[in-house]
């Protein structure tokens, strides 16, 4: 902003204050999940003129989508399903005779609710690795909560 | 250098490929292999050579063929991290809630691509996951499964 030719006549300190104020405003509005009318009302109370309010709201719409993205939390695992299979044959390869596990993690998205589950296959050794690591996490969690 | 036409060589290579791939796919025994190529009328020396070629490369050919079967993404590895959720961006509640959570990065392979997915879970679900998956592992050791494996072979 400090390099913008249109703004070079304004005192840099004032510019910084304005920038900070605008940023804070946008962030707070995002936190509150405020809609346009609420923001307008608030700005009216601050004695901003109509044109300025309209401009601000238009710009805010742009930021709203970014804020929604930031607020998104990772997918939450709610449950697990597993299936043990024994493969005997495929059209590419006969006599395979291999057990394999099919694991599905049921996940939930905090925003939209449903989400396709995460499924994968693994061998017994791989499942042992997976369970081992989950147990490490659980042990670590237990130690942390005891502190 | 061999002084044979290109077509002949191409047919030769294709024939050889087909022979080895089919034999490996079906996992035929030595005797069956020998009987099969006997009808081609080659010399004993050549037959022996072909047999060795089959036995030496069978394992590798089979592992390549196994890549062609329909597959789901397969497990590669997993990383985990303990998190404490103090408060989310959306809430400005007066009380700060400390919520422990486990963040997991699941690495999967799908057709030579590796994907990483970030997931999260709470302590009680984590314990449930462990219990369920340990049960899954235990299945292979049950008499039921052992019997099936024995009878299949």
Interface residues (C-beta under 8 A of the other chain):
Chain A: X30 X31 X33 X70 X71 X73 X74 X75 X76 X77 X78 X79 X80 X82 X84 X86 X88 X90 X92 X93 X94 X95 X96 X97 X99 X101 X102 X103 X105 X107 X118 X119 X120 X121 X122 X124 X126 X127 X128 X129 X130 X131 X133 X134 X135 X136 X137 X138 X140 X141 X144 X145
Chain B: X25 X26 X27 X62 X65 X66 X68 X69 X70 X71 X72 X73 X74 X75 X77 X78 X79 X80 X82 X88 X89 X90 X92 X100 X102 X103 X104 X106 X108 X117 X118 X119 X120 X121 X122 X123 X125 X126 X127 X128 X129 X130 X132 X133 X134 X136 X137 X139 X140 X145 X148 X149 X152 X153
